[in-house]
Amino acid sequence: MMPAVKIGLELELEIVSITYGGAGLARHEGCVVFVPFTIPGEKVRARITRVRRGWAQAKLVAVTTPSPDRVEPPCPWFTRCGGCAYQHIAYPRQLAIKSAQVEEALRRIGKFAAPPVEPALPSPLDYGYRNRITVHIEPPDIGFRGTDPRQVVDLNRCLLADDAVNAALTRLRAKRYWRPGPATLRANPEARGFRQVNDGAAEILAAVVVGMAGSGEVLVDAYCGSGFFAKKLRASFTRVIGLDWDEQSIHAAGQDAEAHEDYRRGDTVELLPAALGRAATTVVLLDPPAQGLDPGVIDTLLGARPARVVYVSCDPATLARDLSRLATGYQLLRAAPVDMFPQTASIETACLLAASAN
């Protein structure tokens, strides 16, 4: 049987959804086709660029029936630069897409029949919000990896970055000598340790986390960074214990620590058992990297059964996987997406879990 698609073939397609990562999804004769820079409901013409068993990738050639949510991208490098995926979509629709993607991940990967996903909370700024960027220097170019990751897209300004970061980019470009490789540009060059890239959205996320964590005797802030969440919760707990592997972050967290705050450096999987204490009075806050939780952390939580767990994630797939494992001992009460990264495919989600009675 001849394959339904082949490289170079142009197809008329209808986009039915947006997958996590930003590509539109269409179907053609049993084959799933991914088309970037499209919107659900649009009819498009696309050229196949890659074929695999059961699916294919395509390049958008033309939008024949545009969505009412399609807008003109303000960035001249959009579609070539690999940083943004959604500049062509009106911001309210971006939020709806991200909520739907979290719900889809929890249903499909997490096996939750009716996940309690709330509408995504918007960022105060949908452009100019980043307090740092990392550019790649490959003389004579300075910029970001492109949609073709073999290339660096040379640019003199990033519309997602704030004015101070773009000023740092201008200064970098003015130097006579460039050291090849990555360079991180910060609004505050003195800032060290982990910090959310979007200050305004970070405050919204913090308010959600504070509401979920509530108050109690002990808060264990795993993957605490420099204590962003712990500092906002310390007045609500008798004791606060922060865990992180990064020495600079732990040092920063300890700089203004109060007497009841204790920040410990090391791997969470090793430090968590001793930190939990009396589980019935303990709240655990988890904010792991994108790869999610070490299985040993999940085993520790299921064994000790702290009263509440608040899980902050930047990856819906690993979040859904971990929540599925925790579901044997916990009930998922809330899933609240917060748009930390407008115009991009990234999603930040805070989830509240309560120990179940069984």
Number of C-alpha atoms within 10 A of each C-alpha: 3 5 11 14 24 15 13 13 12 17 17 15 19 22 20 16 20 23 19 20 13 23 22 23 21 24 15 15 8 11 17 17 24 26 27 20 21 29 30 17 16 21 20 21 18 23 20 20 15 16 17 11 8 12 17 22 20 23 17 18 14 14 18 13 12 16 15 11 15 18 14 9 15 10 15 10 17 18 19 17 22 18 18 22 22 25 22 21 22 16 19 12 14 23 23 13 23 26 23 21 22 26 24 21 22 26 16 13 18 23 16 18 10 9 18 15 21 16 16 23 20 20 23 17 17 19 16 17 23 27 21 23 20 13 21 19 19 17 13 10 18 23 23 23 18 18 17 12 12 8 16 23 21 20 16 13 18 20 15 25 23 20 17 17 25 24 17 18 25 13 10 16 17 10 8 6 9 15 10 13 11 14 16 13 20 23 19 11 11 6 10 13 15 17 16 15 18 24 17 16 24 21 17 18 24 17 15 19 22 17 12 21 21 13 18 15 14 25 29 25 27 28 23 28 28 26 30 17 21 27 15 14 21 20 13 17 19 13 18 26 22 28 28 24 16 18 15 16 22 24 18 18 24 17 9 11 16 13 8 13 20 16 25 21 18 16 15 24 17 13 17 22 15 7 22 22 14 13 17 16 15 25 27 24 26 23 19 21 13 13 12 21 21 13 11 14 18 15 14 16 21 17 12 15 22 23 19 24 26 23 24 23 24 21 20 26 22 20 26 24 18 19 24 18 15 20 18 12 16 24 17 20 13 18 24 22 30 26 29 29 22 28 23 18 20 18 23 21 27 24 24 22 23 19 20 14 7 6
